[in-house]
């Protein structure tokens, strides 16, 4: 497993071209497959299949290669090289797109969301224990202060005059104030951890529905057009080719697609149209990027509940996902996007929208 396996048999032209490019990048690292896989906590057999073309890697794996090669050489990888490999990757995705590959993408997102949920749960338990400890200590201090005040009062009565405050009282009062500040801080951190876990659990539920949609697309309910028209989908991307590609993929869902090329146009579209099931929005756009546009959308009572899927070429890393979730996104998909995964995500958000429309009909 330390050496590169030969290229797979019967590869498509696109898969072979991508595999050759990835192998060239990897060989520049001067490291074995097993060692590199261990470095990133990946299965060496799976990573080896990425490099021999028999399995298409998630785009973040390719971005890791670029980052590691830049670190190894001490120079950044050129934008031209990244764009060249991105085009090869997109061609390979188009040539090899299948429900199985889409399921792999969504399963990875599910694993990431589950990891966040578990870490948040553990952090919540630690913070909860610390909070309880501080509250117990405050209660103990209260008992000691009451006892000390009772003793001081008795001493004053016996002396028939005002006795000076005991220095230990001031010390205990200061300790209690400090603990109260800790309680306030721990309470805020606990609430944040609980909210993070709740958000991660909601994403897990959503991703499991998306997996079901990939594996059993016919199981998604379709409303009778005369009785319940399908909701709209807003697609926002400054690149015409991307808009055309997403339109071609999503038009099979029989939904009205509203396509715009900027954040400002997206805000206008939301004013002029109703009944959007989901917004698919590119993150990197000139003037007003996806994060800023999402923040504007979420400030509008009329649109704040419309789910946003961020389309990103930067890889789905923790920094970008955290920023996206903070801006109001509920899901991510990487460029070049997998058509099956995109269709499944939109189909599930549409299904959820229709369920809400039935349970909360418009007056």
ZAMARGU-4260 file (C-alpha; in steps of 0.2 Angstrom, whole numbers, plus 5000, padded with zeros to 4 digits):
<rodrens>
0) 5000/5000/5000 | 5015/5011/5001 | 5017/5012/4982 | 5005/5019/4969 | 4994/5006/4961
5) 4993/5005/4942 | 4979/5015/4934 | 4963/5005/4934 | 4957/4995/4919 | 4942/5002/4908
10) 4943/5019/4914 | 4934/5033/4905 | 4945/5046/4896 | 4940/5059/4909 | 4944/5048/4924
15) 4961/5043/4917 | 4965/5061/4914 | 4960/5066/4932 | 4970/5052/4939 | 4985/5056/4930
20) 4985/5074/4936 | 4982/5068/4954 | 4996/5056/4953 | 5008/5069/4947 | 5003/5081/4961
25) 5005/5066/4974 | 5022/5061/4967 | 5028/5079/4971 | 5025/5076/4989 | 5038/5062/4990
30) 5028/5051/5003 | 5020/5034/5003 | 5002/5032/5000 | 5000/5024/5017 | 5009/5038/5026
35) 5000/5051/5018 | 4983/5043/5021 | 4988/5041/5040 | 4993/5060/5040 | 4975/5064/5035
40) 4966/5050/5045 | 4960/5042/5028 | 4959/5024/5023 | 4975/5020/5012 | 4965/5008/5001
45) 4952/5021/4997 | 4965/5035/4994 | 4975/5023/4983 | 4959/5020/4972 | 4957/5039/4971
50) 4975/5039/4963 | 4972/5025/4951 | 4956/5032/4944 | 4944/5018/4950 | 4935/5030/4963
55) 4932/5048/4961 | 4938/5058/4977 | 4928/5072/4985 | 4934/5089/4980 | 4941/5093/4997
60) 4953/5078/4995 | 4960/5087/4979 | 4961/5103/4989 | 4971/5095/5002 | 4984/5089/4989
65) 4986/5107/4983 | 4989/5113/5001 | 5001/5099/5006 | 5011/5101/4989 | 5012/5120/4993
70) 5018/5117/5010 | 5031/5104/5004 | 5038/5115/4991 | 5037/5131/5000 | 5027/5139/4986
75) 5009/5141/4982 | 5001/5131/4968 | 4996/5142/4954 | 4978/5147/4950 | 4980/5140/4933
80) 4985/5123/4939 | 4970/5123/4951 | 4958/5128/4938 | 4965/5115/4926 | 4963/5101/4938
85) 4946/5108/4943 | 4941/5106/4924 | 4947/5089/4924 | 4937/5085/4940 | 4921/5092/4933
90) 4923/5082/4917 | 4926/5066/4927 | 4911/5070/4938 | 4900/5072/4923 | 4907/5056/4915
95) 4905/5046/4931 | 4890/5054/4940 | 4879/5041/4948 | 4868/5038/4963 | 4883/5029/4971
100) 4894/5044/4970 | 4881/5056/4976 | 4878/5044/4991 | 4897/5045/4995 | 4896/5064/4995
105) 4881/5065/5006 | 4888/5051/5018 | 4903/5061/5020 | 4893/5077/5025 | 4883/5066/5037
110) 4899/5060/5045 | 4905/5078/5047 | 4888/5083/5054 | 4888/5068/5066 | 4905/5072/5072
115) 4900/5090/5076 | 4885/5084/5085 | 4895/5072/5096 | 4908/5085/5100 | 4895/5097/5105
120) 4887/5085/5116 | 4903/5081/5125 | 4907/5099/5127 | 4889/5102/5133 | 4891/5089/5146
125) 4908/5096/5152 | 4901/5114/5153 | 4885/5107/5162 | 4896/5099/5175 | 4907/5114/5177
130) 4891/5125/5178 | 4883/5114/5192 | 4900/5114/5201 | 4900/5133/5202 | 4882/5134/5207
135) 4886/5122/5221 | 4901/5132/5227 | 4890/5148/5226 | 4877/5139/5237 | 4891/5134/5250
140) 4897/5151/5250 | 4880/5158/5254 | 4879/5146/5269 | 4896/5151/5275 | 4892/5170/5273
145) 4875/5168/5283 | 4884/5158/5297 | 4898/5172/5297 | 4885/5186/5297 | 4875/5177/5311
150) 4891/5176/5322 | 4896/5194/5318 | 4878/5200/5324 | 4880/5190/5340 | 4897/5198/5343
155) 4890/5215/5340 | 4875/5212/5352 | 4887/5206/5366 | 4898/5220/5364 | 4884/5233/5363
160) 4892/5242/5349 | 4895/5240/5330 | 4909/5228/5327 | 4920/5230/5312 | 4916/5219/5297
165) 4926/5203/5297 | 4939/5202/5283 | 4934/5185/5278 | 4917/5191/5274 | 4924/5203/5260
170) 4935/5189/5254 | 4920/5177/5252 | 4909/5190/5244 | 4923/5193/5231 | 4924/5174/5228
175) 4905/5173/5226 | 4905/5188/5213 | 4919/5179/5203 | 4909/5163/5203 | 4893/5172/5198
180) 4903/5179/5183 | 4909/5161/5179 | 4891/5155/5180 | 4885/5168/5167 | 4900/5164/5155
185) 4897/5145/5157 | 4879/5147/5154 | 4882/5156/5138 | 4894/5143/5132 | 4883/5129/5137
190) 4868/5137/5127 | 4880/5139/5112 | 4885/5121/5113 | 4867/5115/5114 | 4862/5126/5099
195) 4877/5119/5089 | 4872/5101/5093 | 4853/5105/5089 | 4859/5112/5072 | 4870/5097/5069
200) 4856/5085/5073 | 4845/5094/5061 | 4858/5093/5047 | 4860/5074/5051 | 4841/5072/5049
205) 4841/5082/5033 | 4856/5072/5026 | 4848/5056/5030 | 4833/5061/5020 | 4844/5066/5005
210) 4852/5049/5006 | 4835/5041/5005 | 4831/5053/4990 | 4847/5047/4981 | 4843/5029/4984
215) 4825/5029/4981 | 4821/5045/4970 | 4804/5038/4965 | 4798/5038/4984 | 4797/5057/4984
220) 4779/5063/4984 | 4774/5073/4969 | 4758/5084/4971 | 4744/5085/4959 | 4749/5100/4948
225) 4731/5106/4948 | 4729/5106/4966 | 4746/5110/4972 | 4758/5119/4961 | 4777/5115/4963
230) 4787/5128/4972 | 4801/5138/4964 | 4819/5136/4966 | 4831/5151/4965 | 4848/5149/4958
235) 4861/5162/4961 | 4878/5161/4952 | 4888/5175/4943 | 4895/5162/4930 | 4883/5159/4915
240) 4890/5141/4912 | 4886/5136/4930 | 4868/5143/4929 | 4866/5133/4912 | 4873/5117/4920
245) 4862/5119/4936 | 4847/5122/4925 | 4850/5107/4915 | 4851/5096/4930 | 4836/5103/4940
250) 4824/5105/4926 | 4820/5086/4927 | 4812/5090/4944 | 4798/5100/4935 | 4800/5115/4946
255) 4800/5133/4940 | 4818/5139/4941 | 4822/5157/4944 | 4840/5161/4939 | 4850/5177/4943
260) 4868/5181/4942 | 4871/5192/4957 | 4867/5194/4975 | 4857/5210/4972 | 4847/5202/4958
265) 4843/5188/4970 | 4836/5200/4983 | 4825/5208/4969 | 4819/5191/4964 | 4814/5187/4981
270) 4804/5203/4982 | 4795/5199/4965 | 4792/5180/4967 | 4784/5170/4981 | 4784/5152/4986
275) 4802/5147/4985 | 4807/5130/4992 | 4826/5133/4992 | 4839/5145/4986 | 4855/5138/4978
280) 4869/5151/4979 | 4887/5153/4974 | 4898/5159/4988 | 4911/5168/4978 | 4902/5182/4968
285) 4909/5200/4965 | 4902/5215/4974 | 4890/5205/4986 | 4896/5188/4990 | 4885/5173/4995
290) 4888/5176/5014 | 4882/5194/5013 | 4867/5190/5002 | 4862/5176/5014 | 4863/5189/5028
295) 4852/5201/5019 | 4839/5187/5015 | 4838/5181/5033 | 4835/5199/5039 | 4819/5199/5029
300) 4804/5191/5038 | 4796/5186/5022 | 4811/5176/5016 | 4821/5171/5032 | 4814/5153/5032
305) 4819/5149/5014 | 4833/5137/5016 | 4850/5141/5007 | 4862/5129/4999 | 4879/5136/4997
310) 4888/5131/4981 | 4907/5133/4984 | 4923/5130/4975 | 4933/5132/4991 | 4930/5115/4998
315) 4919/5111/5013 | 4931/5114/5027 | 4926/5119/5045 | 4930/5137/5043 | 4919/5140/5028
320) 4905/5129/5034 | 4904/5138/5051 | 4904/5155/5042 | 4890/5149/5030 | 4879/5142/5044
325) 4882/5158/5054 | 4876/5168/5038 | 4860/5157/5037 | 4865/5142/5025 | 4858/5125/5030
330) 4868/5115/5017 | 4883/5115/5006 | 4888/5107/4990 | 4906/5108/4982 | 4910/5113/4964
335) 4911/5104/4953 | 4894/5098/4959 | 4887/5081/4958 | 4871/5081/4948 | 4863/5067/4958
340) 4868/5075/4974 | 4861/5092/4969 | 4845/5085/4963 | 4843/5075/4979 | 4846/5090/4990
345) 4833/5101/4980 | 4820/5087/4980 | 4821/5085/4999 | 4820/5104/5002 | 4805/5104/4990
350) 4797/5089/5000 | 4799/5098/5016 | 4792/5114/5009 | 4777/5105/5002 | 4774/5096/5019
355) 4774/5114/5028 | 4762/5121/5015 | 4750/5107/5019 | 4752/5108/5038 | 4751/5128/5037
360) 4741/5133/5022 | 4741/5151/5017 | 4725/5160/5022
</rodrens>
